[in-house]
Amino acid sequence: MGTTVVVGGSHGIGRLVAERAAGRGDIVVITSRDKGRAETVATEIGGDAKGIALDLAAPTTIEAALAEVGEVDHLVITAIEQTVQSIGTFDVADAINSVTIKLVGYAETVRVLTARFRPGASVVLFGGLAKERPYPGSTMVTTINAGVTGLTRTLAKELAPVRFNALHSGVVGDSPKWSAVKDTHPAVARTPLGRLVTMDEVADATEFLLRNGGMNGHDLNIDGGWLLT
């Protein structure tokens, strides 16, 4: 049994990762911007799960938000801020917010918890395949997800022997965002599997990166082969 912290663990894939960790007996801490939601979901997960409020968009508040978190075996940061941006209609405030959440907020969370990582600790940062496949309006999403790769690599060197890896998924068919179009999304036809990846598959990939001691400083793409086409 260990302690798993899931930032963004109150919904979607983050919640599934937290549920799996609780199911194997871990003490689980989940975060949400909304304290009430975090606490409600922690109660639903059961076991020793605890919910706290944390806002990656306000990185100067992260240290205080995590003050009650003790030693950590696994850290997963899934929280994202999707934004539609192009250079032609560039919104500076929105772009700064996005970078703050997924790069500054991620880095500050790791900094705050660094002294609390137990021997053998591991971290998974969520990026996304927009880093490989830009699309109209993905100017900031593509840039930030590529930044997650750089952040992962430098942390793996700087904070060794703590392991850091990044997970980049394609469209997740049964996620709340995409479930209504999982059979008709254009990516289905371009994916060799003939379907989109699932939340369970992404959660499995996350657990693999957390537990496999040989994985360090890597990007793991989970896309059903979509990048081959």
ChimeraX commands (.cxc) that place a marker at each C-alpha (Angstrom):
marker #1 position 0.00,0.00,0.00 radius 0.5
marker #1 position 1.23,3.49,-0.84 radius 0.5
marker #1 position -0.05,7.01,-1.34 radius 0.5
marker #1 position -1.24,8.18,-4.75 radius 0.5
marker #1 position -2.02,11.83,-5.50 radius 0.5
marker #1 position -4.14,12.52,-8.59 radius 0.5
marker #1 position -4.37,16.16,-9.60 radius 0.5
marker #1 position -7.58,16.42,-11.59 radius 0.5
marker #1 position -8.88,13.24,-10.01 radius 0.5
marker #1 position -12.50,14.26,-9.61 radius 0.5
marker #1 position -13.64,13.34,-13.12 radius 0.5
marker #1 position -12.82,11.43,-16.29 radius 0.5
marker #1 position -9.57,9.52,-16.58 radius 0.5
marker #1 position -8.16,11.10,-13.43 radius 0.5
marker #1 position -11.02,9.71,-11.39 radius 0.5
marker #1 position -10.58,6.27,-12.94 radius 0.5
marker #1 position -6.88,6.28,-12.05 radius 0.5
marker #1 position -7.80,7.28,-8.49 radius 0.5
marker #1 position -10.43,4.54,-8.24 radius 0.5
marker #1 position -7.93,1.93,-9.40 radius 0.5
marker #1 position -5.36,3.11,-6.87 radius 0.5
marker #1 position -7.93,2.95,-4.06 radius 0.5
marker #1 position -8.98,-0.50,-5.24 radius 0.5
marker #1 position -5.48,-1.85,-4.71 radius 0.5
marker #1 position -5.36,-0.37,-1.21 radius 0.5
marker #1 position -3.53,2.91,-1.74 radius 0.5
marker #1 position -4.26,6.01,0.27 radius 0.5
marker #1 position -5.59,8.35,-2.43 radius 0.5
marker #1 position -5.65,12.14,-2.55 radius 0.5
marker #1 position -7.64,13.70,-5.38 radius 0.5
marker #1 position -7.84,17.36,-6.28 radius 0.5
marker #1 position -10.36,19.59,-7.96 radius 0.5
marker #1 position -10.70,23.33,-8.21 radius 0.5
marker #1 position -13.89,22.91,-6.21 radius 0.5
marker #1 position -13.33,21.60,-2.68 radius 0.5
marker #1 position -16.90,20.33,-2.35 radius 0.5
marker #1 position -16.63,18.32,-5.55 radius 0.5
marker #1 position -13.28,16.86,-4.52 radius 0.5
marker #1 position -14.66,15.77,-1.16 radius 0.5
marker #1 position -17.81,14.30,-2.70 radius 0.5
marker #1 position -15.87,12.25,-5.23 radius 0.5
marker #1 position -13.43,11.09,-2.54 radius 0.5
marker #1 position -16.38,9.82,-0.52 radius 0.5
marker #1 position -17.72,7.99,-3.56 radius 0.5
marker #1 position -14.33,6.40,-4.21 radius 0.5
marker #1 position -14.25,5.24,-0.61 radius 0.5
marker #1 position -11.42,3.67,1.34 radius 0.5
marker #1 position -8.88,6.22,2.51 radius 0.5
marker #1 position -9.56,8.66,-0.34 radius 0.5
marker #1 position -9.40,12.34,0.47 radius 0.5
marker #1 position -10.39,15.34,-1.62 radius 0.5
marker #1 position -8.74,18.76,-1.55 radius 0.5
marker #1 position -9.06,21.97,-3.54 radius 0.5
marker #1 position -6.18,22.88,-5.84 radius 0.5
marker #1 position -6.10,25.37,-8.70 radius 0.5
marker #1 position -3.24,24.99,-11.17 radius 0.5
marker #1 position -4.20,28.35,-12.68 radius 0.5
marker #1 position -3.10,29.99,-9.42 radius 0.5
marker #1 position 0.33,28.42,-8.88 radius 0.5
marker #1 position 1.21,30.63,-5.91 radius 0.5
marker #1 position -1.58,28.90,-3.97 radius 0.5
marker #1 position -0.44,25.34,-4.67 radius 0.5
marker #1 position 1.96,25.04,-1.76 radius 0.5
marker #1 position -0.72,25.92,0.78 radius 0.5
marker #1 position -3.26,23.67,-0.96 radius 0.5
marker #1 position -0.95,20.65,-0.63 radius 0.5
marker #1 position 0.18,21.41,2.92 radius 0.5
marker #1 position -1.77,18.50,4.40 radius 0.5
marker #1 position -0.42,15.92,1.94 radius 0.5
marker #1 position 2.21,13.66,3.51 radius 0.5
marker #1 position 4.65,11.28,1.85 radius 0.5
marker #1 position 3.89,10.39,-1.78 radius 0.5
marker #1 position 4.58,7.23,-3.77 radius 0.5
marker #1 position 2.81,8.16,-7.00 radius 0.5
marker #1 position 1.77,11.48,-8.51 radius 0.5
marker #1 position -0.45,11.75,-11.58 radius 0.5
marker #1 position -1.31,15.17,-13.02 radius 0.5
marker #1 position -4.15,14.91,-15.51 radius 0.5
marker #1 position -5.64,18.38,-15.26 radius 0.5
marker #1 position -5.94,20.19,-18.59 radius 0.5
marker #1 position -7.26,23.45,-19.97 radius 0.5
marker #1 position -8.31,23.06,-23.58 radius 0.5
marker #1 position -8.40,26.26,-25.56 radius 0.5
marker #1 position -9.03,27.08,-29.21 radius 0.5
marker #1 position -6.27,29.40,-30.35 radius 0.5
marker #1 position -4.79,30.46,-33.65 radius 0.5
marker #1 position -2.29,33.20,-34.39 radius 0.5
marker #1 position -4.90,35.05,-36.41 radius 0.5
marker #1 position -7.23,35.37,-33.42 radius 0.5
marker #1 position -4.68,35.11,-30.63 radius 0.5
marker #1 position -5.98,35.77,-27.12 radius 0.5
marker #1 position -3.01,36.62,-24.89 radius 0.5
marker #1 position -4.85,36.25,-21.57 radius 0.5
marker #1 position -6.25,32.85,-22.55 radius 0.5
marker #1 position -2.83,31.69,-23.76 radius 0.5
marker #1 position -1.16,32.76,-20.51 radius 0.5
marker #1 position -3.81,30.92,-18.50 radius 0.5
marker #1 position -3.28,27.72,-20.50 radius 0.5
marker #1 position 0.50,27.81,-20.12 radius 0.5
marker #1 position 0.15,28.59,-16.43 radius 0.5
marker #1 position -2.07,25.58,-15.80 radius 0.5
marker #1 position -0.23,22.90,-17.73 radius 0.5
marker #1 position 3.39,23.96,-17.41 radius 0.5
marker #1 position 3.83,26.34,-14.48 radius 0.5
marker #1 position 1.14,24.60,-12.42 radius 0.5
marker #1 position 2.51,21.14,-13.18 radius 0.5
marker #1 position 6.06,22.21,-12.30 radius 0.5
marker #1 position 5.03,23.94,-9.07 radius 0.5
marker #1 position 3.05,20.89,-7.94 radius 0.5
marker #1 position 6.13,18.74,-8.40 radius 0.5
marker #1 position 8.32,21.28,-6.61 radius 0.5
marker #1 position 6.01,21.39,-3.62 radius 0.5
marker #1 position 5.91,17.60,-3.30 radius 0.5
marker #1 position 9.59,16.90,-4.08 radius 0.5
marker #1 position 10.71,16.52,-0.48 radius 0.5
marker #1 position 7.78,14.19,0.19 radius 0.5
marker #1 position 8.53,11.62,-2.52 radius 0.5
marker #1 position 9.31,8.24,-1.00 radius 0.5
marker #1 position 12.12,6.05,-2.40 radius 0.5
marker #1 position 10.91,4.53,-5.66 radius 0.5
marker #1 position 8.40,7.32,-6.28 radius 0.5
marker #1 position 7.08,7.91,-9.80 radius 0.5
marker #1 position 5.23,10.68,-11.59 radius 0.5
marker #1 position 3.06,10.72,-14.72 radius 0.5
marker #1 position 2.26,14.00,-16.48 radius 0.5
marker #1 position -0.55,14.08,-19.02 radius 0.5
marker #1 position 0.12,15.75,-22.34 radius 0.5
marker #1 position -1.71,14.94,-25.57 radius 0.5
marker #1 position -1.15,13.93,-29.18 radius 0.5
marker #1 position -1.81,17.42,-30.48 radius 0.5
marker #1 position 1.94,17.79,-29.95 radius 0.5
marker #1 position 2.40,15.46,-32.93 radius 0.5
marker #1 position -0.70,16.32,-34.94 radius 0.5
marker #1 position -1.57,20.03,-34.90 radius 0.5
marker #1 position -5.07,20.93,-36.05 radius 0.5
marker #1 position -6.86,24.22,-36.73 radius 0.5
marker #1 position -7.07,26.09,-33.46 radius 0.5
marker #1 position -4.45,23.97,-31.65 radius 0.5
marker #1 position -1.72,26.61,-31.50 radius 0.5
marker #1 position -1.50,26.63,-27.71 radius 0.5
marker #1 position -2.60,23.02,-27.13 radius 0.5
marker #1 position 0.11,21.72,-29.46 radius 0.5
marker #1 position 2.74,23.99,-27.94 radius 0.5
marker #1 position 1.88,23.17,-24.32 radius 0.5
marker #1 position 1.71,19.42,-24.89 radius 0.5
marker #1 position 5.16,19.56,-26.49 radius 0.5
marker #1 position 6.23,21.50,-23.40 radius 0.5
marker #1 position 5.08,18.61,-21.20 radius 0.5
marker #1 position 7.66,16.46,-22.98 radius 0.5
marker #1 position 10.43,18.94,-22.16 radius 0.5
marker #1 position 9.26,19.28,-18.57 radius 0.5
marker #1 position 9.20,15.51,-18.11 radius 0.5
marker #1 position 12.73,15.07,-19.39 radius 0.5
marker #1 position 14.28,17.81,-17.32 radius 0.5
marker #1 position 12.51,16.64,-14.15 radius 0.5
marker #1 position 13.73,13.08,-14.69 radius 0.5
marker #1 position 17.30,14.42,-14.72 radius 0.5
marker #1 position 17.00,17.05,-12.03 radius 0.5
marker #1 position 15.03,15.02,-9.49 radius 0.5
marker #1 position 16.58,11.58,-10.07 radius 0.5
marker #1 position 16.01,8.89,-8.92 radius 0.5
marker #1 position 12.31,9.85,-8.89 radius 0.5
marker #1 position 10.91,8.65,-12.21 radius 0.5
marker #1 position 8.99,10.99,-14.52 radius 0.5
marker #1 position 7.10,9.97,-17.65 radius 0.5
marker #1 position 4.54,11.66,-19.89 radius 0.5
marker #1 position 1.38,10.09,-21.27 radius 0.5
marker #1 position -0.06,11.38,-24.53 radius 0.5
marker #1 position -3.42,9.95,-25.57 radius 0.5
marker #1 position -5.40,10.38,-28.72 radius 0.5
marker #1 position -9.16,10.88,-28.69 radius 0.5
marker #1 position -10.55,8.76,-25.85 radius 0.5
marker #1 position -13.80,7.36,-27.17 radius 0.5
marker #1 position -15.70,6.65,-23.97 radius 0.5
marker #1 position -14.57,9.76,-22.10 radius 0.5
marker #1 position -17.25,12.28,-21.13 radius 0.5
marker #1 position -16.07,14.66,-23.85 radius 0.5
marker #1 position -16.15,12.21,-26.76 radius 0.5
marker #1 position -18.58,9.40,-25.87 radius 0.5
marker #1 position -21.40,10.82,-28.00 radius 0.5
marker #1 position -19.25,10.61,-31.16 radius 0.5
marker #1 position -17.01,7.64,-30.38 radius 0.5
marker #1 position -18.21,5.72,-33.47 radius 0.5
marker #1 position -18.38,8.67,-35.88 radius 0.5
marker #1 position -15.33,10.72,-34.95 radius 0.5
marker #1 position -13.01,11.21,-37.98 radius 0.5
marker #1 position -10.12,9.63,-36.07 radius 0.5
marker #1 position -11.89,6.25,-36.10 radius 0.5
marker #1 position -11.34,5.81,-39.83 radius 0.5
marker #1 position -7.67,6.75,-39.50 radius 0.5
marker #1 position -6.94,4.43,-36.57 radius 0.5
marker #1 position -5.66,0.93,-37.47 radius 0.5
marker #1 position -7.64,-0.55,-34.58 radius 0.5
marker #1 position -10.83,0.69,-36.20 radius 0.5
marker #1 position -11.90,2.36,-32.94 radius 0.5
marker #1 position -10.80,4.99,-30.48 radius 0.5
marker #1 position -8.83,4.16,-27.34 radius 0.5
marker #1 position -10.75,3.77,-24.08 radius 0.5
marker #1 position -10.45,5.26,-20.63 radius 0.5
marker #1 position -9.52,1.85,-19.24 radius 0.5
marker #1 position -6.67,1.60,-21.73 radius 0.5
marker #1 position -5.37,5.05,-20.80 radius 0.5
marker #1 position -5.62,4.17,-17.09 radius 0.5
marker #1 position -3.73,0.91,-17.75 radius 0.5
marker #1 position -1.00,2.86,-19.54 radius 0.5
marker #1 position -0.77,5.28,-16.62 radius 0.5
marker #1 position -0.37,2.41,-14.15 radius 0.5
marker #1 position 2.31,0.85,-16.33 radius 0.5
marker #1 position 4.35,4.07,-16.23 radius 0.5
marker #1 position 3.86,4.36,-12.47 radius 0.5
marker #1 position 4.95,0.84,-11.63 radius 0.5
marker #1 position 7.59,-0.10,-14.22 radius 0.5
marker #1 position 10.97,0.87,-12.82 radius 0.5
marker #1 position 12.61,0.86,-16.24 radius 0.5
marker #1 position 10.43,3.65,-17.63 radius 0.5
marker #1 position 11.93,7.06,-17.04 radius 0.5
marker #1 position 11.94,10.27,-19.08 radius 0.5
marker #1 position 9.71,8.79,-21.77 radius 0.5
marker #1 position 6.72,9.88,-23.82 radius 0.5
marker #1 position 4.13,7.12,-24.12 radius 0.5
marker #1 position 1.63,7.64,-26.92 radius 0.5
marker #1 position -1.62,5.70,-26.60 radius 0.5
marker #1 position -3.56,6.13,-29.79 radius 0.5
marker #1 position -4.49,2.74,-31.28 radius 0.5
marker #1 position -1.92,3.32,-34.03 radius 0.5
marker #1 position -3.41,6.63,-35.19 radius 0.5
marker #1 position 0.05,8.20,-35.56 radius 0.5
marker #1 position 0.93,5.56,-38.17 radius 0.5
marker #1 position -1.56,6.98,-40.66 radius 0.5
marker link #1:1,2 radius 0.2
marker link #1:2,3 radius 0.2
marker link #1:3,4 radius 0.2
marker link #1:4,5 radius 0.2
marker link #1:5,6 radius 0.2
marker link #1:6,7 radius 0.2
marker link #1:7,8 radius 0.2
marker link #1:8,9 radius 0.2
marker link #1:9,10 radius 0.2
marker link #1:10,11 radius 0.2
marker link #1:11,12 radius 0.2
marker link #1:12,13 radius 0.2
marker link #1:13,14 radius 0.2
marker link #1:14,15 radius 0.2
marker link #1:15,16 radius 0.2
marker link #1:16,17 radius 0.2
marker link #1:17,18 radius 0.2
marker link #1:18,19 radius 0.2
marker link #1:19,20 radius 0.2
marker link #1:20,21 radius 0.2
marker link #1:21,22 radius 0.2
marker link #1:22,23 radius 0.2
marker link #1:23,24 radius 0.2
marker link #1:24,25 radius 0.2
marker link #1:25,26 radius 0.2
marker link #1:26,27 radius 0.2
marker link #1:27,28 radius 0.2
marker link #1:28,29 radius 0.2
marker link #1:29,30 radius 0.2
marker link #1:30,31 radius 0.2
marker link #1:31,32 radius 0.2
marker link #1:32,33 radius 0.2
marker link #1:33,34 radius 0.2
marker link #1:34,35 radius 0.2
marker link #1:35,36 radius 0.2
marker link #1:36,37 radius 0.2
marker link #1:37,38 radius 0.2
marker link #1:38,39 radius 0.2
marker link #1:39,40 radius 0.2
marker link #1:40,41 radius 0.2
marker link #1:41,42 radius 0.2
marker link #1:42,43 radius 0.2
marker link #1:43,44 radius 0.2
marker link #1:44,45 radius 0.2
marker link #1:45,46 radius 0.2
marker link #1:46,47 radius 0.2
marker link #1:47,48 radius 0.2
marker link #1:48,49 radius 0.2
marker link #1:49,50 radius 0.2
marker link #1:50,51 radius 0.2
marker link #1:51,52 radius 0.2
marker link #1:52,53 radius 0.2
marker link #1:53,54 radius 0.2
marker link #1:54,55 radius 0.2
marker link #1:55,56 radius 0.2
marker link #1:56,57 radius 0.2
marker link #1:57,58 radius 0.2
marker link #1:58,59 radius 0.2
marker link #1:59,60 radius 0.2
marker link #1:60,61 radius 0.2
marker link #1:61,62 radius 0.2
marker link #1:62,63 radius 0.2
marker link #1:63,64 radius 0.2
marker link #1:64,65 radius 0.2
marker link #1:65,66 radius 0.2
marker link #1:66,67 radius 0.2
marker link #1:67,68 radius 0.2
marker link #1:68,69 radius 0.2
marker link #1:69,70 radius 0.2
marker link #1:70,71 radius 0.2
marker link #1:71,72 radius 0.2
marker link #1:72,73 radius 0.2
marker link #1:73,74 radius 0.2
marker link #1:74,75 radius 0.2
marker link #1:75,76 radius 0.2
marker link #1:76,77 radius 0.2
marker link #1:77,78 radius 0.2
marker link #1:78,79 radius 0.2
marker link #1:79,80 radius 0.2
marker link #1:80,81 radius 0.2
marker link #1:81,82 radius 0.2
marker link #1:82,83 radius 0.2
marker link #1:83,84 radius 0.2
marker link #1:84,85 radius 0.2
marker link #1:85,86 radius 0.2
marker link #1:86,87 radius 0.2
marker link #1:87,88 radius 0.2
marker link #1:88,89 radius 0.2
marker link #1:89,90 radius 0.2
marker link #1:90,91 radius 0.2
marker link #1:91,92 radius 0.2
marker link #1:92,93 radius 0.2
marker link #1:93,94 radius 0.2
marker link #1:94,95 radius 0.2
marker link #1:95,96 radius 0.2
marker link #1:96,97 radius 0.2
marker link #1:97,98 radius 0.2
marker link #1:98,99 radius 0.2
marker link #1:99,100 radius 0.2
marker link #1:100,101 radius 0.2
marker link #1:101,102 radius 0.2
marker link #1:102,103 radius 0.2
marker link #1:103,104 radius 0.2
marker link #1:104,105 radius 0.2
marker link #1:105,106 radius 0.2
marker link #1:106,107 radius 0.2
marker link #1:107,108 radius 0.2
marker link #1:108,109 radius 0.2
marker link #1:109,110 radius 0.2
marker link #1:110,111 radius 0.2
marker link #1:111,112 radius 0.2
marker link #1:112,113 radius 0.2
marker link #1:113,114 radius 0.2
marker link #1:114,115 radius 0.2
marker link #1:115,116 radius 0.2
marker link #1:116,117 radius 0.2
marker link #1:117,118 radius 0.2
marker link #1:118,119 radius 0.2
marker link #1:119,120 radius 0.2
marker link #1:120,121 radius 0.2
marker link #1:121,122 radius 0.2
marker link #1:122,123 radius 0.2
marker link #1:123,124 radius 0.2
marker link #1:124,125 radius 0.2
marker link #1:125,126 radius 0.2
marker link #1:126,127 radius 0.2
marker link #1:127,128 radius 0.2
marker link #1:128,129 radius 0.2
marker link #1:129,130 radius 0.2
marker link #1:130,131 radius 0.2
marker link #1:131,132 radius 0.2
marker link #1:132,133 radius 0.2
marker link #1:133,134 radius 0.2
marker link #1:134,135 radius 0.2
marker link #1:135,136 radius 0.2
marker link #1:136,137 radius 0.2
marker link #1:137,138 radius 0.2
marker link #1:138,139 radius 0.2
marker link #1:139,140 radius 0.2
marker link #1:140,141 radius 0.2
marker link #1:141,142 radius 0.2
marker link #1:142,143 radius 0.2
marker link #1:143,144 radius 0.2
marker link #1:144,145 radius 0.2
marker link #1:145,146 radius 0.2
marker link #1:146,147 radius 0.2
marker link #1:147,148 radius 0.2
marker link #1:148,149 radius 0.2
marker link #1:149,150 radius 0.2
marker link #1:150,151 radius 0.2
marker link #1:151,152 radius 0.2
marker link #1:152,153 radius 0.2
marker link #1:153,154 radius 0.2
marker link #1:154,155 radius 0.2
marker link #1:155,156 radius 0.2
marker link #1:156,157 radius 0.2
marker link #1:157,158 radius 0.2
marker link #1:158,159 radius 0.2
marker link #1:159,160 radius 0.2
marker link #1:160,161 radius 0.2
marker link #1:161,162 radius 0.2
marker link #1:162,163 radius 0.2
marker link #1:163,164 radius 0.2
marker link #1:164,165 radius 0.2
marker link #1:165,166 radius 0.2
marker link #1:166,167 radius 0.2
marker link #1:167,168 radius 0.2
marker link #1:168,169 radius 0.2
marker link #1:169,170 radius 0.2
marker link #1:170,171 radius 0.2
marker link #1:171,172 radius 0.2
marker link #1:172,173 radius 0.2
marker link #1:173,174 radius 0.2
marker link #1:174,175 radius 0.2
marker link #1:175,176 radius 0.2
marker link #1:176,177 radius 0.2
marker link #1:177,178 radius 0.2
marker link #1:178,179 radius 0.2
marker link #1:179,180 radius 0.2
marker link #1:180,181 radius 0.2
marker link #1:181,182 radius 0.2
marker link #1:182,183 radius 0.2
marker link #1:183,184 radius 0.2
marker link #1:184,185 radius 0.2
marker link #1:185,186 radius 0.2
marker link #1:186,187 radius 0.2
marker link #1:187,188 radius 0.2
marker link #1:188,189 radius 0.2
marker link #1:189,190 radius 0.2
marker link #1:190,191 radius 0.2
marker link #1:191,192 radius 0.2
marker link #1:192,193 radius 0.2
marker link #1:193,194 radius 0.2
marker link #1:194,195 radius 0.2
marker link #1:195,196 radius 0.2
marker link #1:196,197 radius 0.2
marker link #1:197,198 radius 0.2
marker link #1:198,199 radius 0.2
marker link #1:199,200 radius 0.2
marker link #1:200,201 radius 0.2
marker link #1:201,202 radius 0.2
marker link #1:202,203 radius 0.2
marker link #1:203,204 radius 0.2
marker link #1:204,205 radius 0.2
marker link #1:205,206 radius 0.2
marker link #1:206,207 radius 0.2
marker link #1:207,208 radius 0.2
marker link #1:208,209 radius 0.2
marker link #1:209,210 radius 0.2
marker link #1:210,211 radius 0.2
marker link #1:211,212 radius 0.2
marker link #1:212,213 radius 0.2
marker link #1:213,214 radius 0.2
marker link #1:214,215 radius 0.2
marker link #1:215,216 radius 0.2
marker link #1:216,217 radius 0.2
marker link #1:217,218 radius 0.2
marker link #1:218,219 radius 0.2
marker link #1:219,220 radius 0.2
marker link #1:220,221 radius 0.2
marker link #1:221,222 radius 0.2
marker link #1:222,223 radius 0.2
marker link #1:223,224 radius 0.2
marker link #1:224,225 radius 0.2
marker link #1:225,226 radius 0.2
marker link #1:226,227 radius 0.2
marker link #1:227,228 radius 0.2
marker link #1:228,229 radius 0.2
view
